[in-house]
Amino acid sequence: MLNRRQMLSLTGSLAVMGTLPARLALADVPTDARFVLAIQRGAMDGLHAVPPYADPGYKALRGSLALGDTGGADSVLDLDGKFGLHPTLTELKSWYDKGELLVVHAVATPYRERSHFDGQDLLENGTTQPHAGNSGWLNRAIGLMGGGDRRLGLALGPEVPLALRGNTAVASWAPEKLPAAAPDFVNLVQAMYAKQPALQAVLRQAVDADQMAAAAVGSNAGMGALRPGNAARILAESGGRLLAQPNGPRIAVLELQGWDTHTNQNGRMAQALTQMNDALAALKAALGPIWAKTVVLTATEFGRTARPNGSNGTDHGTATALFLGGGAVEGKRVVTNWPGLDSAQLYQNRDLAPTTDFRSVAKAVLHAHLGLPQDALDRVVFPGSAGAKPLTDLVRV
Amino acid sequence: MTAALLAANRFGLGSRPGELAAIGGDPRGWLKAQLDPRNALPATIAALPGTEKRLETLPTLMGDPADAQKKLAQAILKAAREQVPEDSAARLQAAITSKTPLVERLTAFWSNHFTVSGARPVAAGLIGPYEAEAIRPHLFGRFVDLLKAATLHPAMLLYLDNATSVGPNSRAGTRRGKGLNENLARELMELHTLGVDGGYTQADVTELAKILTGWTIRRPNQPQRAIAAERGGAVFIPAIHEPGDKVLLGKTYRDQGENEADVALEDLARRPATARFIATKLARHFIADDPPPAAVTTLAETFTKTGGDLTAVYSKLVDLDAAWAGDGKYRSPYDWVVAIFRAFAADTPERARRAVQAMNQLGQRLYFAPSPAGWPDDSASWLAPESLLARVDYAEAVGRTRGESDPMQLADLSVGPSLSTESKLSIQRAPSRSDAVALLLISPEFLRR
C-alpha cells in the first residue's frame, strides 16, 4: 500500500490528463508558519475545561460539576491562581509551563442563539449569520495566501469541514479503510471523467493528498480503523507529519468530538478532554522541530449553561474558553476580561457572558502568524468584522 | 434518464433486474401503488425483537449508584454490540431486496429526519426497533402521529436525554434537587418540526422541556403505581413531571400530565413553519439540493391543507414535473451501496452484512449519524476528495468479484440511455470485465440518482 499511488502521478495520469499541476516540486512557498484549527463539535463547556476555581461564586454555581483545588488527583491544575486546567489536560499544562499555551476565556462567536448546527455553521463561515454562504473563513484565508495551485489546506478526516470549503482547493486525509484501487484503474476513472470537471477535480485532489500522505505518513497498515476513542489521536499524528513536510500543507483542520454533555458531564468531559489532550500531544510530537513555527487554535460553537441541568450535565449556552497553543504562541497567560459568575453577571442569568469575540483571536493569529493583511481579514475572511479588533501579542513574531 | 429509470433511481433505491419491466409505462402509478401501510414493515424486520423485549434485558439509567452505572454501561454496550449488526443487516437487506423501494427510501428519510444515533451508545441497541415501531407504522399516516411516536419512543427519550429530565418543582425534583434537560425540547423544534428559523425562543425551549418531563423509560423495580401511562415501551411518571402552567409559543398549557406532550406536539405539527420545513426537506431529498421554491410551496400547501397527510404529500411530490427533471442528486454512500447491491440482486443476509460494512468504509455508518441533525442531504457534503477516492477503491473491489457480469447489460439496467459517451467508451475499452463493471459503478451517471 505504501506509495501505491505515487507511481500514478509520475506516469499514467500526466499522459491521460495533461493538466495536472506540478505537485510536490513547488517553488512558491508563501509561508513557513503552520496553523491548526481544532474544531470541538458539540459545544465545549469552558467552565469545566478551564475552571475559574478561585472565583467566589464558582463552587456554589457549579455544584456537582465543580472541581476541587486541594491538589488531589481530581483537582484543577493551577494556571495563575485564578484559573486552572481540568486534571486530564496534563499535556496542555506542560505547554503552559513552557510558555507555549495561552487560554482565552469568556470568548464567543457573534452567535447568540443555541442551535449546534447554526452555531457551527457561523463559527466556520466566518460571518455573523448562519448559512450566509458556502465557503469557510479558513478557505478564504488560504485563498489570500497566494499558494497558486498548491494545496495549503488539509482536512483531517474523510469530510471537508465548512471552515475549509470554498473556491480554494484543499486536500483531505484519512486512514484508508479499503484496499486501494490499482493506479491503472484510477487512471481509467480519471479518463472517464474527462468531461466532468467537478468530479475530475475532486478525484485529482484526493489522489494528490493520497500521494502526499504516502510520502509523509507512510503505510497506514497497522493504524487500524478510526474509532471514536482513537480517531483524533490518529488524525492529529498524521496531520502533524503532513504539516512537517517542507512542501506539505501549512494549515490543517482537526475535529474533536464528544462535547455535547447534557448528561453525566464529569465522566464525559474527562473522556473528551483526555482525547483532546492525547491528540494534541501526538500532534506536537509528530511536528518535531516544526512545532516552533506552529499555532494551534481550538474553537467550539458556544459554551454551556453555567449551572448544571437536571442530569448532572449542562445545556447549550454562550461563552466558553479556547486554547491557543504552539511553539509560536506567547503563552503562559489566561487572557480574559472576566465577566464574573454572579447571577446578574451571567448572560441571561444562565450562561457565562461573552467578553471576547472569537474573531478577535482568529484574526490575531491570521495576521501576526500567517501574515494576512488586516484589511483583508476585516472584509474577506471575516466580512464586516472591523469592529472585532484583533487581540495583540498572542503570537511570537 | 427515462421516466422508468428516474422512478427506480431517484424515488426508489436503484434499479434491480426486472424492475424496469415492472414499472412499465406508468412510473407514477408504480410509485403511488407503493404508498400503502401494508408495505411498511418487511417480515424480516418484523421478526426482530422489539423495544420492550430489549429493555427487559437492560438495567436502566437513572439515579443508580456509581458501580451500577458502570454495570449498566457495560450491559448497554454489550447489547448494542450484539443487536446493532443484526438490525443493520436486516435494514439493508430490506432495502436491497425491496419490491417497494420508495417505502424503504421514505423509511430512511424519516429515520434520518428523526435521527437516533448509536453515537450515543445508550440508544444504539434500540434504533432498529425504533424504526420498526415509531417510523414505519406512521409512514403513510399523518405527520403528527409520526412525530408523537418518534418523540416519545424510548430510543429518542434516551438519545436526547428526556429520560433523565426532571421537573424542578416536581416531587422528584424538589426531593432530589434535580432539574430540566432541554436537549430533546430544542431539537424537537429545531430539527423535527419548526426548523431553526421557526420563530421560537430560549423560553419556548425551556417551556417545552417542562411539558415533556415525565416521559422516560421504566426503571428497574419501578412500582406500577408510579406509572400513569405507558406507550410503546416508554412510561409517564407523574412524580417527575413539572407541575403548573406552561407557555409555549404564546399558548398556555394547563397542567394535564401525560396529555400535555401530545397537545404540544399536535400544535407544533400544525404550525405553518413545520409544513414549510418538512416540505423543504422532502423536496431537497427528492428533487435537488436547492429545490425549486414553487415545488416547496406546493408541498407545504398540500401538507397544510390535508392536516399533514403524508401520503397526500408524497403523491403530490410524485405528480410534480420538477421531481422528474434536473440532474437529480449525488448519491449518498447509502444510496450508492444499496444501488450497487440491487443492480446485482445481491439479496442474501451475508451480502447485506457486506453492504453494512461498505457503508461504514465509505463514511456513512448505518445508525451512527454524527449528530441529531442526521446525515447531510446535499452533494457538497458527500463529494469530498477522500470520499470519492474511497468509492473508486470500493468500485474496483466490487468489480473484482463481479467479473462474470456483462457490463453493458448492467449499464442498461441501472442507468440506461443516460450513460454518457465517455462513460460508455471507457467501459467498452476497459482492459478487463472486472474493470468495466467497476467503471460503470463509479461512472458519473451511476453516482447520481
Interface residues (C-beta under 8 A of the other chain):
Chain A: R41 G42 E113 R114 S115 H116 F117 D118 P130 N134 A155 G157 P158 E159 V160 R165 A171 S172 W173 A174 E176 K177 L178 P179 A180 A181 A182 D184 F185 V186 L188 V189 A191 M192 Y193 A194 K195 Q196 A198 L199 V202 L203 Q205 A206 V207 A209 D210 P228 H262 T263 N264 P308 N309 G310 S311 G313 D315 H316 Q348 R350
Chain B: Q69 A119 L160 D161 T164 S165 V166 P168 G173 K178 G179 L180 N181 E182 N183 R186 E190 L191 V196 Q202 V205 N360 Q361 G363 P370 S371 P372 A373 A380 S381 L383 A384 P385 E386 S387 L388 L389 A390 V392 D393 Y394 A395 E396 A397 S420 E422 S423 S426 A430 P431 D435 A438 L439 I442 S443 P444 L447
